[in-house]
Amino acid sequence: MRNGKDLTVKYITDKKGRKREVILPIKEFENLMEDLEDLAVVAERRDEKSLAHEEVIKRLKRDGFL
């Protein structure tokens, strides 16, 4: 996950100087969207049962991935 302080951000303000919109490089936007998608997956899988490392290796070998 990226640190918000590392973003290259430009602001669009209204006539009173209040920040209304943000401009950032496309790559930073894409990285933020990727992080958001990753967080959504984590949230969806929060209640799933975890597996021991040994069990994961066993299943990967069984399924021909290792």
C-alpha positions in Angstrom: 0.0 0.0 0.0 1.2 3.5 -0.8 1.8 6.3 1.6 -0.5 9.3 0.8 2.4 11.6 1.5 4.3 10.2 -1.5 1.6 11.2 -4.0 2.2 13.9 -6.5 -1.1 15.8 -6.1 -2.3 19.1 -7.6 -5.6 20.6 -6.4 -8.3 22.5 -8.2 -9.9 25.1 -6.0 -13.0 27.1 -6.1 -13.2 30.9 -6.1 -12.9 30.9 -2.3 -9.8 28.8 -2.4 -11.4 25.6 -1.1 -10.1 22.4 -2.6 -12.6 20.8 -4.8 -10.8 18.3 -7.1 -7.5 16.5 -7.3 -5.1 15.9 -10.2 -2.5 13.2 -10.0 -0.4 11.3 -12.5 -2.2 8.4 -14.2 0.3 5.8 -12.8 -0.4 7.0 -9.2 -4.1 6.8 -9.9 -3.8 3.3 -11.3 -1.7 2.2 -8.2 -4.4 3.7 -5.9 -7.1 1.8 -7.8 -5.1 -1.4 -7.5 -4.8 -0.9 -3.8 -8.5 -0.3 -3.5 -9.3 -3.5 -5.3 -6.8 -5.4 -3.1 -8.5 -4.0 0.0 -11.9 -5.0 -1.3 -10.7 -8.6 -1.8 -9.3 -8.7 1.7 -12.6 -7.4 3.1 -14.6 -10.0 1.2 -12.3 -12.8 2.4 -12.1 -11.6 6.0 -14.2 -14.5 7.5 -12.6 -17.3 5.4 -10.8 -20.0 7.3 -7.1 -19.9 7.0 -4.9 -22.8 6.0 -1.5 -23.9 7.4 1.4 -23.4 5.2 2.0 -27.1 5.0 -1.6 -27.6 3.8 -1.2 -25.0 1.1 2.0 -26.7 -0.2 0.3 -30.1 -0.2 -2.6 -28.8 -2.2 -0.4 -27.0 -4.7 1.6 -30.2 -5.2 -1.6 -32.2 -5.6 -2.9 -29.8 -8.2 0.4 -29.8 -10.1 1.4 -26.2 -9.4 4.6 -27.2 -7.5 
